[in-house]
């Protein structure tokens, strides 16, 4: 068996200690076998305490806080707003409008408010919801947490020339403002 030159062995050990990338390093976090994750954004709704909508005449005012829980700043993106007959918001629902948001810093949130004029909708009850980053402009760690539906109350569209109403789903809450039916006139053509 051939013996190693002690000076060559010492030189090799020094190189490994100084440059962990040589020969796979020591398996630390700088090792090529375990690369550091790249910073990436993650946009999502900040929760039910920070979103809602209300009807004023023929205008629907919608507000939400969009949080970036990722490690990178998010550039500009669009939020699309929908009326849906169910709690699953998709692009097949009735598009109410959209809002451009110029961006959101990592670990922060941005308050977003928009007013949309209600389009002509078939008579029925609708949930209001939205899709954050609707055009997939921001590279995100989770693209599946961008849809939001307010399921605690609905928009009630009556037959043409009838009223549109705000209908809370919790009808057992007594006479609190959240449990009252508030009706606004909305004329359909």
N, C-alpha and C positions, 0 to 999 in steps of 0.2 A: 504494500500500500504506500502510495506516495504521500509525503508529508507536505503540509502547506507552509509556505514561508511566513513566519510570524509578522514581518513588516507588511506583507501584502494583505494578510488577514486584518491587521489593525487599520490599514488604509481603507479597506472595504467597509469595516464597521463604522468608521468615521463618516464615510460618504452616506451610508444608510441613515445615520443619526442626523446628519445635516440636511439631507434631501430625502424626505420620506417617499417621494415618488419613484426613486430608484429601486428596482427589483420588487415592486409591490409595497414597499415601505413596511411599516409595522402594523398595518391594519387600522390605523387611526382614522379620524374623520377627513384627513387630507389625502387619504389613499385613493388611487384611481378606481379601486373596486367599490368604493362607497362615495360617489360624487355628491357634492352639496346640492340640495334642491334649488332650482332657480326661483327667484321671486315671482309670484303670480297673484293676480287679483282674485277676489271672490265676492261678487255682488249678490245681495239678497235683501229682502224687506226686513226692517228692524223690529217687526213684531206688531201684534194687534193693538198695543197701547199707542202706537205712533202712526196709525193709518186710519182712513175713513173717507166718507163722502157725504155730501148733502145736496139736496135739490133746491134750487131757487128759480122759480118760474120754469123756463125751458133750459136752464143751464145746470149742469152737474159739476160741482166743485169736488175735486178728488185730491187727497193729500196722503203722502207717505214719506217715511225716512228710508233711504237706501243706504245700507251699510256695506262697506268694503272690509270684509273679514280676512282678506288676503294679505300677503307680504309685499305686494307691489301696488303702486298707484294705478288706478283705472283711468284710461282716457275717456273721451266722450262716448255716450251711448244714448239710445232711445228707449223710452218706456211707452208701450202700446197699452191702451185702456180698452176694456171689453165689457159688454153685457152678455151674460150667459144664462141659459136655462138650467144649468147645473153648476156644481162647485169646481168642476175641472175647466180651467181657463185654457183655451187653445186659440189658434189663429182662425179656426172655423167659426168662432163666436162672432157677435156683432161688434165690429170695430167702432169705438166711440171717438177716438182721437189718439194723439201721441204727444210726447214732450221730449225735447232734446235736453240732456244733462251734460254739462261740459266736462265732468269727471268727478272722481272721488279719491281722496288720498287713502293709502293703506291704513287700516285700523280706525278710520273715521267714518262719518256718515254725512249725507247731504239731505236737507229737507226739500221735498219736491211738492209743489202745488200746481195744479192745472185746472182750467175750467173748459169744459166741452159743451157744445150745444147738442142736445139730444137729437139723434136722427129719428126718422120714422121707424118705429119698431112694431112688430106684430103684438097684438094684445097678449098679455101674460105677465108672469113674475120673473124678474131677472136678478141674478147676482152680479155685482160689480167686481171686476178684478183687473189685473194688469200683468204684463210680462216685462221684466227688467232686462235690459240689453237685448231687446227683441230682434235685432239684426245680427246678433253674435259678433259685435265689433270688438268686444273686450275678451281677451284670452283669459279664461277663468279656471280655477282648480275644480269648481263644481258648476256645471252648466244646468244642473237639474233642480236648483233651488231658486230659480228666477221667477216663478209663477206664484201669484198671490190672488186669493179670493176672499172677499169679506162675506162670511157665511152667517153673520148674526142678524142681518136685515137685508131686505130685497127691495128692488124697484118694481112697483106694480103699474103696468101700463094697461089702462082700460081700453075698451073699443074706441074707434075713432071719435074725436070730439069729446072724449071722456077725460077724467083726471088721471094723473100719474100720482102714485102715492108711495110714501116711505112706509114699509111694513116690517116692524121688528119681528123676529121669529120667537122671541121669548115673551109669550102672551101672559104668562103667569107672574110677571114681575110687578103687578099692581099698577098704580097710576104714576109711575116714574116717567120722566121724559123719554127714556129709552123704550118704554113699553107702549107709548101712545102712537096711534096712527096719525101721521101728519100728511095731509093731502094738499097737493099743489096742482093747479090747472095746467094741463099740457094739451094743446090742441094738435091733433094730427091732421094733415091735409086730406 
